[in-house]
Amino acid sequence: MTATAAATLPPCLRDGGPDDGERPEPAGATGRFALAREPELRGVFWDERHVQCIWADKRLRPRLKTTDGLAVHVLEPGRWNGGPGPDFRAAVLEIGGRRVRGDVEVHIRPADWFAHGHDSDHEYDAVALHVCWFPPAPGERVPPVPLAALRDPMLAKPGFSFDQIDPGAYPWRVADAPPRPCSGALAGVGPGEAAAWLEEAGRRRVRRFARALSARADALGDEAQAFWEAAMAGLGFHANSGPMRALARIVPASRLAALPDDEARYATLLAASGMLPDAETGGGGFSPRRAMELWQAAFRAGASFDREGTRGWNLSALRPSNHPRVRLAAAAALFADGGGALRAELEAIPRDNPKSWAREAAAVWIRRAAAGRALLPGRRDGAEAANPLGPGRARALLVNLVVPWISRGDASAWSLLDAIPGEDLGAPGREMAFRLFGPDHNPAPLYAGRSLRIQGLLELWNGICASSGAGCRSCPLAARSRRRLAEMDADA
C-alpha cells in the first residue's frame, strides 16, 4: 500500500481501532492506540467479530504473509469456536512451505493476546497462527506465535468496507462451506417429525443432567453442595462455567452459609477467584474506596486469596452483565443460607400449570438475586446498579439446573421445559440447526421459542458433532443421512 493511499484511509482504519465510542484507551496510550472518532465514521461499527469473519470466509480472506515475511496458505481455516479458547480450532495451514495443524486466534491488535491473558492460559498452547487487523507497532511485545496482519492486504482491495460484512451470518452461512454429511439426515421429514426427533434428544439431555446431579450429590453426600456447584456453572454463562464451578468447590455452600452478610460472602468469592478490584486504583467500575472496603471485608471473613483452582477466566467480549464480578454478586445473595431457602421455594411451586410454574420459578431467581445489586457500583447516571441476574439467565438456570434437579424425583418434569421461553441458541445450536436443516430453514415450526427442542439441538451437538472428529468421522447422523437419501432414491 502506498503512502498516498494510506493517507486517504479513514483514521480509525489507518491508525486507530473500532469506532465504537466505548473502548477505553489504555493508560498513557498515544498514537496507534488513540481512538479516532471522525464525524464521517459515526455509525460505522466494527469489532473483533468482523475480523473473525474475514478469516473464516475465503471470499474475504486475502493472501497473507507473516510479519516475518513467510507466505501463509490456508488449507482449512479451522472450526469456528463459539466458546472459551482459541477462535478457530483444528486449522490446517502452510506457513513458509511447512504444513502445520493447530488453532488460530484472532484479535484487533497484537497486544490483545496479553490483554486477554492468553500468555498464561494453556488453552492457547496449540495456536499455530495469530491473526490481527493491525500489524505490531515498532518495539511492541508480541507472543511467540507466527503473526499475520490483515489491515494492509484488506485495504488494498478496491472498495473494501467493514459494513459489507454481516457478523450475524457467520459461521453458519458461509456460502462456500461444503455441505456436511449429515445434511440429508432429515431429508423429506416434515416439521412435526423433525420436532419430535429434537424433543427426544432434549429429553435425553435433561435425563443426563439429572443423572449427573444425582451422581455428584451422592459422591459428596451433600445435596446443597451439588446444587451450589451446578448453579455457579449456570451463573458463569458459557464462557466461565468451568471457573465458576471450580470456585464453588473452593468456597463451598456451607462456608457461605456461615458468613454474616452479603458483603462478607461477596468479598470471599471475589478473593478466592482473584476478582477483587485493585485496592489502590479500583477498576471495573469500583472506586478505590469501595475496592478497599471489599479487601477489608475479605480479610475479616478469613477469605482465601489462592486463585490456583480458578484459572482460565474468559473476560474478553463479555457483556457487562455477564462479567464474573456481577454474577458473584448474584451468587452471594442467592446463597445467603447455602441455598436451602432457594431450593425449597423452587421445589414448592405447583407444577400443574407449566406456564405459571415457569413464570414463578424465574421470578424466584430474579427476586432473590436482587439484593446483590447493593454490592455493585452504581451506574454512571447515579442510579443503582441493575439486578445482577436478568430474565434470560434466570430462564437458562431453569432449563439447565432446576428442571433436571426436579426431574430426579418427578420423571415427567421435562414437560416443564416447553413452558420456558427458548433461550438463545448460541453458536453450537445455530451450527447444529444449519447442519440439519440447511441455511435457509424456517426456525418457527422446528424449534424457535421451544426450550425442549433447543436442548435437543444442543444435545446433538455435544453428543455427536463435537465428538465425531474432523471430517465428521464416525457420525451416526451422517450414516442416517446416507440411508435416508438411499431410501428416497429407491422410492423415486
Summary of the structure (lengths in Angstrom):
residues: 492
radius of gyration: 24.7
end to end distance: 57.4
largest distance: 77.1
contacts: 1506
relative contact order: 0.10
helix: 52%
strand: 9%
